[in-house]
């Protein structure tokens, strides 16, 4: 997948509320932020020789503290109880990284990406994407067919090696300076399952259904008859990479569903 296309898809999917497909963008080693001071904390460890070990930040919420937060989630239509007005969903969190530490990362540092420990050998940039060691797949892919074949190749290697597959990492810088991990060859974040929870639906519950990745403003806003609308769709699913659930005072006030290609 061309990285410019990957960035465009990423923007469309994740602007709602909140692999390595090496392209022809600008490349540079991260060496312009030496003035930034980074100290050890829960997500960054600084060794005596000054090298970093960068880990994903701890999520800002837990299953027991879903009061006022927007969370990625997955569920089926059958998980709605329309009589009791509740939803049982699996809650996820995405891997996010300390922006100052990532900006200062250099060869010899270590990053934990998708539960894998990666020693940084080189860093390249394309737009907002940071490509570490040629990215998670280490290969270029430019079309949906190549992406599919690449994923099949990776899956085959994992099966033959007990799920083990080593390459680099792919990060995207967010508007707030944080970095998110990016699956490759897909443009979606690396999500981790937190667990299941059942929450009530607000009496003013709203469902936003974005239907086209190329038209971010093209969506349905459903205030009433939610069950009828959802069950009348020919195909509708709720996966963590395209579903955001807004919770206010412990009650679900809205669900935003993105188009996931």
VEXNU-754310 format. One record per residue: x, y, z negated of N, C-alpha, C in turn. Coordinates in steps of 0.05 Angstrom, whole numbers, padded with zeros to 5 digits, always signed. Atoms other than C-alpha are relative to their C-alpha. Layout:
VEXNU-754310
XYZXYZXYZ ...
//
This chain:
VEXNU-754310
+00017-00024+00000+00000+00000+00000+00018+00025+00000 -00015-00025-00001+00028+00068+00019-00005+00015-00026 +00003-00012+00026+00042+00106-00046-00017+00025+00000 +00018-00023-00001+00005+00168-00022-00028-00009-00002 +00027+00011+00001-00057+00125-00012-00005-00009-00029 +00003+00010+00027-00045+00093-00080-00007+00023-00019 +00005-00023+00017-00043+00162-00113-00028+00011+00005 +00026-00010-00006-00106+00183-00077-00022-00018-00013 +00019+00018+00012-00143+00121-00100+00000+00003-00030 -00002-00003+00029-00118+00129-00170-00014+00025-00009 +00014-00025+00007-00142+00202-00172-00030-00003+00001 +00028+00004-00003-00210+00182-00147-00012-00016-00022 +00011+00019+00019-00219+00125-00196+00000+00012-00028 -00004-00008+00028-00194+00160-00259-00007+00029-00006 +00008-00028+00005-00218+00232-00250-00028+00002-00011 +00028+00000+00009-00287+00213-00275-00003+00013-00027 +00003-00011+00027-00277+00229-00349+00027+00006-00012 -00024-00004+00015-00213+00235-00375+00017+00023+00008 -00016-00004+00008+00051-00052-00131+00024+00010+00009 -00017-00021-00009+00111-00034-00122-00002+00001+00030 +00003-00004-00029+00093-00009-00053+00017+00024+00006 -00019-00022-00002+00154+00033-00040-00004+00015+00026 +00005-00017-00023+00140+00091+00006+00024+00017+00007 -00022-00016-00009+00181+00147+00035+00001+00026-00015 +00000-00024+00016+00174+00197-00022+00028+00007-00010 -00026-00009+00010+00230+00235-00056+00009-00019-00023 -00011+00017+00021+00276+00193-00100+00020+00016-00017 -00020-00014+00016+00315+00219-00159+00002-00015-00027 -00004+00011+00027+00346+00192-00223-00009+00022-00020 +00009-00019+00019+00315+00225-00284+00023+00011-00016 -00024-00010+00014+00372+00269-00307-00002+00030-00004 +00002-00029+00002+00344+00339-00312-00013+00009-00026 +00014-00007+00025+00313+00336-00382+00017-00006-00024 -00017+00007+00023+00373+00325-00427-00003+00018-00023 +00004-00018+00022+00354+00385-00468-00024-00008-00018 +00023+00009+00015+00291+00349-00492+00010-00018-00023 -00008+00017+00023+00301+00321-00562-00023-00020-00006 +00020+00021+00006+00266+00255-00576+00011-00016-00024 -00007+00015+00024+00267+00221-00644-00015-00026-00001 +00013+00026+00003+00249+00151-00664-00028+00003-00012 +00028+00000+00011+00174+00139-00676-00012-00027+00006 +00014+00025-00004+00122+00085-00668+00003-00010+00029 -00001+00008-00028+00130+00085-00592+00027+00004+00013 -00027-00005-00011+00203+00105-00583+00021-00007-00022 -00023+00006+00018+00266+00076-00616+00025+00011+00013 -00025-00011-00011+00332+00113-00607+00023-00014-00014 -00023+00015+00012+00395+00071-00617+00022+00019-00007 -00023-00016+00009+00460+00095-00646+00015+00012+00024 -00014-00011-00023+00489+00104-00576-00018+00018+00017 +00017-00019-00014+00430+00147-00555-00019-00012+00020 +00019+00013-00019+00393+00096-00512-00027-00004-00013 +00028+00002+00009+00317+00091-00516-00010-00029+00004 +00018+00022-00005+00271+00032-00525-00028+00013-00001 +00026-00014-00002+00203+00059-00502-00022-00021+00001 +00022+00018+00002+00140+00022-00521-00026+00015+00005 +00026-00014-00002+00067+00037-00505-00009+00011-00027 +00011-00012+00024+00034+00083-00555-00022-00017-00011 +00022+00014+00012-00013+00052-00604-00026+00013+00008 +00026-00012-00007-00086+00062-00583-00011+00018-00022 +00011-00020+00019-00122+00120-00616-00026-00009-00013 +00025+00010+00011-00182+00076-00633+00002-00030-00005 +00002+00029+00005-00200+00007-00659-00029-00007+00001 +00028+00009-00001-00263-00035-00658-00016+00010-00024 +00013-00009+00024-00278-00009-00728-00002+00031-00001 +00000-00029+00001-00270+00064-00709-00010+00012+00027 +00011-00009-00025-00311+00073-00646-00022+00021-00006 +00019-00021+00008-00344+00138-00668-00004+00021+00022 +00001-00021-00020-00327+00193-00619+00023-00004+00019 -00022+00008-00017-00286+00165-00562-00011-00009+00027 +00006+00011-00027-00287+00145-00488+00018-00024+00004 -00016+00024-00001-00264+00073-00478-00006-00015+00027 +00004+00019-00023-00253+00027-00417-00013-00025-00011 +00014+00023+00009-00299-00033-00423-00009-00018+00023 +00012+00018-00019-00326-00094-00387-00024-00014-00012 +00024+00015+00010-00393-00129-00392-00017-00008+00024 +00019+00009-00021-00449-00162-00352-00027+00014-00004 +00027-00011+00004-00519-00138-00340-00015-00014-00022 +00013+00015+00022-00542-00193-00387+00008+00008-00027 -00009-00009+00026-00503-00160-00443-00016+00024-00010 +00019-00021+00010-00555-00104-00446-00024-00014-00013 +00025+00009+00013-00612-00118-00495-00018+00025+00002 +00016-00024-00006-00663-00069-00467-00022+00003-00021 +00020-00002+00021-00714-00085-00521+00011+00013-00025 -00013-00012+00024-00666-00070-00578+00016+00025+00007 -00016-00022-00010-00630-00018-00535+00028-00001-00012 -00028+00003+00008-00560-00045-00549+00015-00011+00024 -00018+00011-00020-00500-00065-00507+00023-00014-00015 -00023+00014+00010-00449-00118-00524+00021+00001+00022 -00021-00004-00020-00384-00102-00489+00028-00007-00011 -00028+00005+00007-00310-00120-00489+00015+00026+00004 -00015-00026+00000-00268-00059-00506+00029-00005+00007 -00028+00001-00008-00199-00047-00476+00014+00026-00007 -00016-00024+00001-00143+00002-00482+00022-00002+00021 -00020+00000-00020-00092+00023-00431+00027+00008-00012 -00026-00006+00010-00017+00027-00440+00008+00029+00008 -00008-00027-00004+00004+00100-00448+00027+00004-00014 -00027-00004+00009+00075+00126-00460+00005+00029-00008 -00009-00026+00009+00107+00184-00496+00013+00015+00024 -00009-00014-00023+00118+00236-00441+00028+00010-00002 -00027-00011+00004+00181+00268-00470+00021-00022+00003 -00020+00022-00002+00216+00201-00477+00003-00010+00028 -00001+00010-00028+00197+00177-00407+00015+00020+00017 -00013-00021-00016+00220+00244-00378+00031-00002-00003 -00029+00001+00006+00288+00233-00410+00012-00028+00005 -00010+00027-00004+00294+00159-00394+00020-00001+00023 -00022+00003-00019+00356+00138-00356+00010-00029+00001 -00011+00028-00002+00395+00076-00334+00012-00008-00027 -00010+00011+00025+00411+00032-00393-00021+00000-00022 +00022+00000+00019+00347+00049-00431-00018-00025+00004 +00018+00023-00002+00293-00003-00443-00029+00009-00002 +00029-00006+00002+00218+00000-00431-00016-00026-00002 +00018+00022+00002+00164-00048-00451-00024+00005+00019 +00021-00004-00021+00117-00055-00391-00016-00025+00003 +00017+00023-00002+00058-00102-00390+00010-00023-00016 -00011+00020+00019+00088-00139-00450+00026-00012+00009 -00027+00009-00009+00154-00148-00412+00021+00020-00008 -00023-00018+00007+00221-00120-00434+00017+00004+00025 -00014-00006-00025+00255-00085-00376+00023+00020-00007 -00023-00018+00002+00325-00055-00377+00001+00017+00025 +00001-00019-00022+00325+00007-00333+00026+00000+00015 -00024-00001-00017+00374+00002-00275-00001+00025+00018 +00002-00024-00016+00347+00058-00231-00029+00011-00002 +00026-00014+00000+00290+00108-00228-00003+00016+00025 +00006-00016-00023+00258+00136-00166-00027+00013-00004 +00026-00015+00002+00200+00185-00157-00013+00001+00027 +00016-00008-00023+00144+00193-00107-00024+00013-00011 +00022-00016+00011+00097+00249-00124-00001-00004-00031 +00002+00004+00029+00072+00233-00195+00007-00028-00009 -00006+00027+00007+00094+00161-00193+00030-00004-00005 -00027+00007+00007+00157+00138-00228+00004-00030+00006 -00006+00028-00008+00186+00074-00197+00025-00009-00014 -00023+00010+00016+00232+00035-00244+00008-00027+00012 -00011+00025-00011+00276-00019-00214-00017-00010+00024 +00016+00006-00023+00235-00018-00149-00028-00009-00006 +00028+00006+00006+00170-00028-00186-00005-00028-00009 +00006+00027+00011+00134-00090-00214+00004-00022+00020 -00002+00021-00020+00136-00128-00148+00027-00001+00014 -00025-00001-00014+00201-00104-00119-00002-00002+00030 +00005+00002-00029+00170-00105-00049-00017+00022+00010 +00017-00021-00013+00139-00056-00001-00025-00013+00012 +00024+00009-00013+00067-00065+00022-00016+00024+00008 +00012-00024-00011+00027-00017+00065-00029-00004+00008 +00027+00004-00008-00040-00048+00080-00014-00018-00020 +00015+00016+00019-00096-00083+00042+00007-00030+00004 -00007+00028-00005-00077-00149+00076+00027-00007-00013 -00026+00005+00012-00004-00142+00054-00002+00000-00031 +00004+00000+00029-00027-00125-00017-00010-00027-00009 +00012+00025+00007-00069-00188-00019+00021-00023+00002 -00021+00020-00004-00012-00231+00008+00021+00002-00022 -00020-00005+00021+00036-00200-00042-00009-00011-00027 +00011+00009+00025-00010-00215-00100-00001-00030-00001 +00001+00029-00002-00018-00287-00076+00028-00011-00004 -00027+00008+00003+00058-00293-00072+00008+00001-00030 -00007-00004+00028+00066-00266-00143-00014-00022-00017 +00014+00020+00015+00012-00313-00170+00012-00027+00003 -00013+00026-00005+00047-00372-00137+00025-00003-00016 -00025+00000+00016+00113-00354-00170-00006-00003-00030 +00007+00002+00028+00079-00345-00237-00008-00029-00008 +00009+00027+00005+00046-00414-00232+00024-00019-00002 -00023+00018-00001+00113-00446-00216+00020+00006-00022 -00019-00007+00021+00149-00410-00272-00013+00006-00027 +00013-00003+00026+00101-00415-00330-00010+00028-00006 +00010-00027+00004+00072-00345-00319+00021+00021+00000 -00022-00019+00002+00141-00313-00317+00005+00013+00027 -00006-00014-00025+00154-00259-00265+00013+00027-00008 -00014-00024+00009+00206-00204-00274+00007+00018+00024 -00011-00021-00018+00217-00140-00235+00000+00025-00017 -00001-00025+00014+00209-00068-00255-00027+00010-00010 +00024-00012+00011+00154-00020-00275-00008+00023+00018 +00012-00022-00015+00109+00033-00245-00016+00017-00020 +00014-00019+00018+00086+00094-00285-00010+00024+00015 +00010-00025-00012+00044+00154-00267-00003+00021-00022 +00001-00022+00019+00050+00221-00301-00028+00012+00000 +00027-00010+00002-00017+00247-00326+00001+00030-00005 +00001-00029+00002-00041+00319-00331+00009+00010-00028 -00008-00009+00027-00026+00321-00406+00029-00007-00007 -00028+00006+00005+00046+00299-00398+00006-00029-00007 -00004+00028+00005+00035+00227-00419+00004-00016+00026 -00002+00018-00023+00050+00169-00372-00018-00024-00005 +00015+00024+00002+00004+00111-00358+00014-00022+00016 -00011+00023-00015+00027+00042-00336-00019-00006+00024 +00016+00005-00024+00004+00023-00266+00005-00029+00010 -00002+00027-00012-00010-00048-00241+00009+00003+00029 -00010+00000-00028+00023-00064-00175-00005-00028+00011 +00005-00021-00020+00000-00074-00121-00026+00015-00003 +00024-00016+00003-00066-00045-00148+00008+00027-00013 -00006-00026+00012-00070+00028-00171-00010+00003-00028 +00014-00002+00025-00103+00012-00237+00020-00003-00024 -00016+00002+00023-00075+00018-00307+00003-00029-00010 -00003+00025+00014-00049-00040-00348-00018+00001-00024 +00019+00000+00022-00107-00056-00395+00005-00024-00018 -00001+00022+00019-00107-00098-00457-00026-00003-00015 +00025+00006+00013-00167-00131-00489+00002+00005-00030 +00001-00006+00029-00185-00105-00558-00020-00018-00014 +00020+00017+00012-00247-00146-00572-00028+00008+00007 +00028-00005-00006-00323-00148-00569-00014+00016-00022 +00015-00015+00019-00371-00101-00602-00028+00005+00011 +00027-00007-00008-00446-00087-00600-00008+00027-00012 +00007-00027+00009-00469-00015-00603-00027+00008+00011 +00026-00009-00010-00536+00020-00596+00003+00020+00023 +00001-00020-00021-00555+00061-00535-00016+00024-00010 +00013-00024+00007-00574+00133-00546-00028+00002+00013 +00026-00004-00013-00646+00153-00532+00003+00017+00024 -00005-00017-00023-00616+00202-00483+00022-00012+00018 -00021+00014-00015-00569+00150-00452-00002+00006+00030 -00002-00006-00029-00545+00168-00381+00020-00019+00013 -00018+00018-00016-00514+00122-00329+00008+00015+00025 -00011-00012-00024-00468+00153-00277+00012-00022+00017 -00009+00021-00018-00456+00108-00217+00014+00012+00024 -00015-00010-00023-00401+00131-00170+00002-00023+00021 +00004+00021-00020-00411+00093-00105+00021-00001+00022 -00019-00001-00022-00354+00114-00059+00027+00011-00010 -00026-00009+00009-00280+00120-00075+00010+00025+00014 -00009-00023-00015-00271+00173-00021-00016+00025-00005 +00017-00023+00006-00326+00218-00046-00006+00001-00030 +00001+00000+00029-00315+00233-00119-00026+00013-00010 +00025-00013+00009-00379+00276-00122-00025-00016+00009 +00022+00016-00010-00422+00221-00091-00008-00021-00021 +00008+00019+00021-00457+00188-00150-00029+00004-00007 +00028-00002+00011-00525+00173-00180+00002+00006-00029 +00003-00006+00028-00545+00201-00247-00027-00011-00009 +00025+00014+00008-00596+00156-00281-00006+00006-00029 +00009-00008+00027-00633+00184-00341-00021-00019-00011 +00021+00018+00009-00691+00134-00344+00000-00025+00018 +00003+00025-00016-00709+00064-00319+00028-00012+00007 -00028+00010-00005-00636+00042-00327+00000-00029+00009 +00000+00029-00007-00652-00032-00325-00010-00004+00029 +00010+00002-00027-00693-00025-00262+00020+00008+00021 -00020-00010-00019-00639+00015-00227+00022-00020+00003 -00023+00018-00001-00582-00032-00246-00007-00027+00013 +00008+00026-00010-00620-00096-00229-00008+00002+00029 +00008-00003-00028-00642-00067-00162+00024+00002+00019 -00024-00002-00016-00570-00059-00138+00007-00027+00011 -00008+00026-00013-00547-00113-00089+00024-00012-00015 -00023+00010+00015-00481-00119-00126+00010+00022-00019 -00010-00019+00019-00460-00084-00189+00015-00015-00022 -00015+00012+00021-00406-00102-00239+00012+00021-00017 -00011-00018+00019-00374-00070-00299+00027-00011-00009 -00026+00009+00008-00299-00082-00303+00015+00023-00014 -00014-00020+00016-00249-00047-00348+00014+00021+00016 -00015-00019-00017-00213-00014-00290-00019+00020+00013 +00019-00019-00012-00277+00021-00267-00023+00008-00017 +00022-00006+00018-00321+00029-00328+00010+00015-00025 -00006-00016+00023-00317+00083-00381-00025+00004-00017 +00023-00002+00018-00364+00082-00441+00005+00023-00020 -00003-00023+00018-00374+00147-00479-00017-00005-00025 +00013+00006+00025-00390+00138-00553+00001+00025-00017 +00002-00024+00017-00414+00195-00598-00015-00008-00025 +00012+00008+00026-00427+00184-00672-00008-00029-00001 +00004+00029+00001-00423+00109-00661-00022-00009+00019 +00022+00007-00019-00477+00110-00606+00009+00005+00028 -00008-00003-00028-00467+00100-00531-00018+00021+00013 +00016-00021-00012-00489+00164-00497+00002+00000+00031 -00001+00002-00029-00465+00149-00426+00019-00022+00008 -00018+00019-00013-00432+00098-00381+00006+00011+00027 -00009-00009-00027-00392+00119-00320+00012-00023+00014 -00010+00022-00015-00381+00066-00268+00012+00010+00026 -00014-00008-00024-00330+00078-00213-00003-00022+00021 -00003+00019-00022-00326+00045-00145+00028-00012-00002 -00026+00014+00001-00270-00007-00149+00003-00016+00025 -00004+00014-00026-00245-00029-00080+00011-00028-00004 
//
